[in-house]
Amino acid sequence: MDITLQYTEGARFVAQSRQHRMVIDQPADDGGGDHGMAPAELLLTALGGCVGQHVAQYLRLRGLPPDGLLVRVAAKLASRPLRVTDFEVKVIAPGLTDRQLRALEKSFPAGLVQNAIARENTLRVTAVAMDAGDVTP
């Protein structure tokens, strides 16, 4: 997986992966122009999307309709160090019995993003200086 983010102005970037593009920005009261979701919101979106795709597949494989499926994701902001923490994902799956819901819950966490957040991980951030023409988006 590889994503490139190109700065445009203010706090705005355009992210590109494969043939897809997305604007990332901060709310106006946080120094941005509010032209897109903030990075922390995208993190919650990735988590919710991963859970949602897992649940939809789980339901389809069992002959259960994913109609009306809804995923809500919340987290807290913490400082020292500044971070997103205490993630909570709620899956609303209309029409399932209590037994089906408990079976569904036993399949968690099964997704790529859930496991990346829930398990120990590494992160390395580096900086290089090069001419803008030398960078391939």
C-alpha positions as CSV (number, residue, x, y, z in Angstrom):
1,M,0.0,0.0,0.0
2,D,1.2,3.4,-0.9
3,I,-0.4,6.8,-0.5
4,T,0.9,10.2,-1.6
5,L,-0.3,13.5,-0.1
6,Q,0.3,16.7,-2.0
7,Y,0.2,20.0,-0.1
8,T,-2.2,22.6,-1.7
9,E,-2.7,25.5,0.7
10,G,-3.5,26.3,4.3
11,A,-3.9,22.9,6.0
12,R,-5.2,21.2,2.9
13,F,-3.6,18.2,1.2
14,V,-4.8,16.0,-1.7
15,A,-4.2,12.3,-1.0
16,Q,-3.9,9.9,-3.9
17,S,-3.9,6.1,-3.9
18,R,-4.2,4.2,-7.2
19,Q,-6.7,6.2,-9.3
20,H,-8.5,7.7,-6.2
21,R,-8.1,11.2,-4.8
22,M,-9.4,12.7,-1.5
23,V,-9.1,16.2,0.0
24,I,-7.8,16.3,3.6
25,D,-8.2,19.5,5.6
26,Q,-8.8,20.8,9.1
27,P,-11.9,22.6,10.3
28,A,-11.9,26.4,9.9
29,D,-11.7,26.9,13.7
30,D,-8.5,24.8,13.6
31,G,-6.7,26.8,10.9
32,G,-8.0,25.0,7.9
33,G,-10.6,25.7,5.2
34,D,-12.9,22.7,6.1
35,H,-12.6,21.3,2.5
36,G,-12.4,17.7,3.7
37,M,-12.1,15.4,6.7
38,A,-9.2,15.9,9.2
39,P,-6.6,13.2,9.5
40,A,-8.0,11.9,12.8
41,E,-11.5,11.7,11.2
42,L,-10.0,9.7,8.4
43,L,-8.4,7.3,10.9
44,L,-11.9,6.7,12.4
45,T,-13.3,6.4,8.9
46,A,-10.7,3.7,8.0
47,L,-11.5,1.8,11.2
48,G,-15.3,2.0,10.6
49,G,-14.9,1.0,6.9
50,C,-12.8,-2.0,7.8
51,V,-15.3,-3.2,10.4
52,G,-18.3,-2.5,8.1
53,Q,-16.8,-4.5,5.2
54,H,-16.0,-7.4,7.6
55,V,-19.6,-7.4,9.0
56,A,-21.2,-7.1,5.5
57,Q,-19.1,-10.1,4.3
58,Y,-19.8,-12.0,7.5
59,L,-23.6,-11.5,7.0
60,R,-23.6,-12.3,3.3
61,L,-21.6,-15.6,3.9
62,R,-24.3,-16.6,6.3
63,G,-27.2,-15.7,4.0
64,L,-28.2,-12.7,6.2
65,P,-28.9,-9.4,4.5
66,P,-26.6,-6.4,5.3
67,D,-29.5,-4.0,4.5
68,G,-29.6,-1.1,7.0
69,L,-26.1,-1.9,8.3
70,L,-24.6,1.1,10.1
71,V,-21.2,1.5,11.8
72,R,-20.5,4.3,14.3
73,V,-17.0,5.1,15.4
74,A,-15.9,7.3,18.3
75,A,-12.7,8.0,20.0
76,K,-11.2,10.5,22.5
77,L,-8.5,13.0,22.1
78,A,-5.6,12.8,24.6
79,S,-2.6,14.9,25.1
80,R,1.0,14.2,26.3
81,P,1.5,12.8,23.8
82,L,-1.2,14.2,21.5
83,R,-3.2,11.2,20.2
84,V,-6.5,9.6,19.4
85,T,-7.3,7.0,22.0
86,D,-10.1,4.8,23.4
87,F,-11.7,3.8,20.2
88,E,-15.3,2.5,20.3
89,V,-17.0,0.9,17.3
90,K,-20.7,0.2,17.4
91,V,-22.3,-2.0,14.7
92,I,-26.0,-1.6,14.2
93,A,-27.2,-4.7,12.3
94,P,-31.0,-4.5,12.0
95,G,-32.9,-7.7,12.0
96,L,-30.4,-9.9,13.7
97,T,-31.3,-12.0,16.8
98,D,-29.4,-11.8,20.0
99,R,-27.7,-15.1,19.2
100,Q,-26.7,-13.9,15.7
101,L,-25.3,-10.7,17.3
102,R,-23.2,-12.6,19.8
103,A,-21.8,-14.8,17.0
104,L,-21.0,-11.7,15.0
105,E,-19.2,-10.2,18.0
106,K,-17.0,-13.3,18.3
107,S,-15.6,-12.7,14.9
108,F,-14.0,-9.3,16.1
109,P,-11.3,-8.1,15.6
110,A,-10.7,-9.7,12.3
111,G,-9.8,-6.7,10.0
112,L,-6.6,-5.1,8.9
113,V,-7.2,-1.7,10.4
114,Q,-8.6,-3.0,13.7
115,N,-5.5,-5.2,14.2
116,A,-3.2,-2.3,13.3
117,I,-4.8,-0.1,16.0
118,A,-5.3,-2.8,18.6
119,R,-1.8,-4.4,18.4
120,E,1.6,-3.1,19.1
121,N,3.0,-1.5,16.0
122,T,5.9,0.5,14.7
123,L,6.0,3.9,13.1
124,R,9.0,5.6,11.5
125,V,8.8,9.2,10.1
126,T,11.7,10.7,8.2
127,A,12.3,13.9,6.2
128,V,14.2,14.5,3.0
129,A,14.9,17.6,0.9
130,M,14.4,17.3,-2.8
131,D,13.0,19.4,-5.6
132,A,9.3,19.2,-6.1
133,G,9.9,18.0,-9.7
134,D,11.9,15.0,-8.3
135,V,8.8,13.7,-6.4
136,T,6.4,11.4,-8.2
137,P,2.8,11.6,-6.9
